[in-house]
Amino acid sequence: MSPAKSRRKNLNAVRIVAAWAVGVAMFFPIFWMLLTSFKTELDAFSMPPRFAFRPTLENYEQILARANYMHYAWNSVATAGGATILGMLVAVPAAYAFAFHPTKRTRGTLLWMLSTKMLPGVGVLVPIYLIARDTNLLDSRTALVVIFALTNLPIMVWMIYTYFRDVPMDIVEAARMDGASTWEALRHVLLPVSRGGLASTALLCLILSWNESFWSLNLTTSNAAPLTALVASFSSPEGLFWAKLSAVSTLACAPILVLGWLSQKQLVRGLTFGAVK
């Protein structure tokens, strides 16, 4: 074997080992959370940590007996799904205008939109809380849907704008020459060739909305509280009950983890999207 081939082989081996190390490091907290959820509180607090223990379902039984899990789960589905749909309805036309009808202010507007993500949520908590109170939207799914959609909108517009920029302008112009209106060109030409990117954008918005806790805890109490609020309810003045907290966190994370696992190929395809390579 030549020295060059040997170096490439060693480099590939190092990359594989590094990739596995990063993967294990990222997965370990999830594994430990799942493992702890089947422990008693005594085992969960034991030092050094116990890998060998007698598993129990007591934590899950107490959680399901104490709280209406399906109520919180449905609120998470409704708010995350509603925010994703609303965000896509606004982001797609905005990205289309930025990509195919740019002006000298387009880039500056996009950068300004992205810069709003740097503002901490607590900085606008008071005015948003007062608006929700005065419009009778406190503790409502409608308020969460609007807030989640607006907070994720800059990222969604940027992502879809990037995907649309990869579509050759000739495709859109050909549709217009054939007599297609803007809506028809968007619906029958642009959206089909961009479906991978749109799917990955929608999935990212869904995940971010599902995991959002700041607005959920400050704008809801019981009626519209999602799973993130349920997780926070297991923190008490008496301290943290790690086994129960791990169990409720597992129940909250499981649906979105399964969805992400099932959609991973679509997500990767969308993130590497391009009509012409």
Buried (B, 14 or more C-beta within 10 A) or exposed (E): EEEEEEEEEEEEEEEEEEEEEEEEEEEEEEEEBBBBBBBBBEBBBEEEEBEEBEEBEBBBEBBBEEBEBEBBBBBBBBBBBBBBBBBBEBBBBBBBBBBBEBEEEBEEBBEEBEEEEEEEEEEBBEEBBEEBEEEEBBBBBBBBBBBBBBBBBBBBBBBBBBBBBBBEEEBBEEBEEEEBEBEEBBEEBBBEBBBBBBBBBBBBBBBBBBBBBBBBBBBBEEEBBBBBBBBBBBEEEEEEBBBBBBBBBBBBBEBBEEBBEEBEEBBEBBBEBEBEE
